[in-house]
Amino acid sequence: MVTSPNTRIWPHSASVNNLDHLEIGALDVCELAKKFGTPLWLMDYASIFQAQEACRLGLLNYPGEKTVLYAGKAFLCLAMCKIVNQLKMGLDVVSLGELETAIEADVKPENIFLHGNNKSGKEIERALELRHCKIVIDNMSELDLVVRLAKRAQTKAQILLRIKPGIEPDTHDHIKTGQETSKFGIGLSEVQDYLSYIKSNGSELDFLGFHAHIGSQALELDVYRESVKVLGALSLATQKDFGLKTKLLDVGGGLGITYVEEDRPPGLYEWASTIQACVSETYQSQNLALPHLMIEPGRSIVGTAGVTIYEVGHVKRLANNSLCLAVDGGMADNPRPSTYNAKYTAAIANAMSRKSAEKVSIVGKYCESGDIIVKDAGIEAGTGDLIAVFGTGAYNYSMSSNYNRTGRPACLLLKEGQADIILERETITDLTRQDRVPAWLEAKQ
């Protein structure tokens, strides 16, 4: 049976030891917190491996070429790029910073796809300089800029068009991206203009195919089937009307993970298998050559791998008799609850069997009323207890900040009894390093 970590709340290697402590990667989380401090981000290598393996096996029956692309915006650092290389995945990047991180980690340019709705000239120039890096076109002015920069560099840009297939998954409005009103991508009614432009600039543009991304935290398969059918019809029209073949087809990612018990996402294996079967059937039924199929999971590769560990500070009883547990982190290391009303599951890492029917809210230390990590957590914790919040591997580090002038936590990669720091804890020195004081403020008053 294929394991799909996105369908479970705990990391793949998580267990409870005889001290009633949480273990991940055969390591006692309480000992890790004592050694490395809190808040602490933990990443389980076994979960990452099993997630990509489920995708790879799900694509196995596809008759053509296939690649799992990791969407780096979910969680990216040098170590994660090395994992991408080790597991033979491709990589999606959306900024010069992500691109340079990938290059520094020796990700091959031919395995990198540059996304974004407002790519700068510097980002495009760097992608062109790398020769085989693919550029996913978002709009006409960007396409025109790519042509001008490719002409100046005397090179040919390898491009895909990002399409809005007009499909909306049942998810938060802020993370839908496939509908016609999305800021991302090209509407179906506009595609012919882009293809005409590509044909007339063939010396600067190498058209590879199409990309579509319908949104994040999708919990159903039908939206992906619909998207593939739209892309198949578009590929047929493109070949018939413009003589351009769809050599690459990136159907995006966005598959959800299990944050709380009520979440029921399809497994990664089922998701990948459904997509490959639909692409195969759609393209073969239209007598089209099968494209190189790419899927683009990010959250579902790393989300379940991540656990954040906090220490409880003060405990407060509110006027409505509910209880607040204040921890030493919050919205600066996890902005998703305040941004998307995201829900999480929590446990007491040093007393995993301890439960409570009482309404307990785990709140952060930051100066915002919305800094609530988990409402109604159902745990009975007190000062000094360690709280584990599951499913924090995606978009926590990526979206973290120095709000209230606090440093970001350290991040450890856990694998078979070994804990390695992959992100150092930020210090006060890190926070003031880029500060500058005008000379007139230094003058004696």
Secondary structure, DSSP 8 states (H G I E B T S, - for coil): ----GGGSSS-TT-EE-TTS-EEETTEEHHHHHHHH-SSEEEEEHHHHHHHHHHHHHHTTT-SS-EEEEEEGGGS--HHHHHHHHHTT-EEEE-SHHHHHHHHHTT--GGGEEE--SS--HHHHHHHHHTSS-EEEE-SHHHHHHHHHHHHHHT--EEEEEEEE-S---SS-GGGB-SSTT-SSSEEGGGHHHHHHHHHHTTTTEEEEEEEE--BSSB--SHHHHHHHHHHHHHHHHHHHHH-----EEE----B---SSTT-----HHHHHHHHHHHHHHHHHHTT----EEEE--SHHHHTTTEEEEEEEEEEEE-TTS-EEEEES--TTT--HHHHH-----EEETT-TT---SS-EEEE-SSS-TT-EEESS------TT-EEEEES-SSSHHHH---GGG----EEEEEETTEEEEEE----HHHHHTT----HHHHS--
